[in-house]
Amino acid sequence: MLTTELINNNIPRLKILDSIAKALQLINDYRLTHLPVVSDDGKYLGLISEEDLLDAAEEKGSLQFFQELFLTASVKENEHFLNAVNFSNQYDTACVPVVNDEQEFTGSITVADLLKALGNFSGANEIGGIIVMEMERSQFAISEISRLVESNDAHILHLNTTTQADTGLLTVTLHLNKKEIAAIVSTFERYEYDVIYFFGDEKFENEIHSNYRHLMNYLDI
């Protein structure tokens, strides 16, 4: 999905000569932290933050007095929407400005729209179990993980990895196409994968998981 597909046309844009009072009113009305500012010819100038506006001593002034404080970064309209997610995280803004190759402002994406897109992207609306594992990078092999899942008559709908900054370990999250995942959890543990969380048919799974742990502890004696 491209950023241009997520543009929310309801989000207003400010002009450089608009008043501080108008900008604050719109930010309050739309419950945003920032709003885009454009020139008279439609060029993107940057984002103005509510925090900077609230520091203004005189609300009768215009936005041009704040131009040096504008956040001038933006995302292109033909980029993948995950770049917009990264923008929002990096700059801590609930409004992501989108521009074309000529730096003309084409619209804004809100965090709410990004959250919906992420939900669809990650398959959060699909029914299935979730397994979260922790492992060394050298242990991570998609083909092997898929094989173990498929050996239990299941399939991976989505796979996501993140790296823990303090340990360098990978956290691998699997979203599967079935909720009865006790056997899959046991298979991973049998192959010495460290399963740290799992969510599915909780009562049945946790019972199996507990029994497996007791068996492993017994064998270690």
C-alpha positions, 0 to 999 in steps of 0.5 A, a space after each residue: 500500500 502506498 502513502 497516497 492511498 492513505 491520505 485523509 482529505 479531511 485534515 486541513 492545511 495551513 497557509 504561511 500567513 494564517 494566524 497563530 490563533 487559527 492554527 491553534 483552533 484547527 489543531 484543537 478541533 482535529 485533535 492533532 499535535 501538528 498541522 502542515 503549512 503550505 505556500 500560496 503555490 501549494 509547496 510544502 513548507 513544513 509541520 508546525 507543532 502545537 507546542 511551538 504555537 503555545 509558546 507564542 507570546 502574541 496569538 495575533 501574529 502569523 505562522 511566518 514568524 515560526 518558519 524556522 521551527 517548522 519540521 520540514 521532513 515529509 514522505 513521498 506519495 509513491 512510498 510504501 506506507 510503512 515509511 509513513 509509520 516510521 515518520 510518525 514514530 521518528 518525529 512523534 507526530 500524529 500527522 504525516 505530510 505527503 508530497 510529490 516529486 515537485 515538493 507539492 503538498 498532496 495531503 496528510 495521513 493521520 495516526 488513526 489511518 496508519 493504525 488501521 492500515 497496520 492492522 490489515 497489513 499484519 492480519 490482525 483481523 484474521 482469526 488464528 493463533 499467535 506464537 512468539 519466540 526468542 532466538 539467536 540470529 543464527 537459529 532463525 531460518 524461515 524455511 525450518 520454522 515454516 516446515 515445523 508449522 506445516 508439519 502440524 497441518 497449519 500455515 503461517 499467515 504473517 511473520 514478524 521479527 524485531 531485534 532486542 537492543 540490549 541482547 541482540 536476540 530476535 523476537 519472532 512473532 508468528 500469526 497462524 491460520 488456526 487457534 489450536 496451536 498446542 501441538 505446534 508450541 510443543 513441536 517448537 520446544 521439542 526442537 529447542 526453540 524458546 517459546 515465550 508467549 502463545 495465544 490461541 485456545 488458551 485453556 487447552 494450550 496452557 494445559 499442554 504447555 504445563 504438562 510439557 514443562 513438567 516432563 522436561 523438568 523431570 527428564 532433567 533430574 
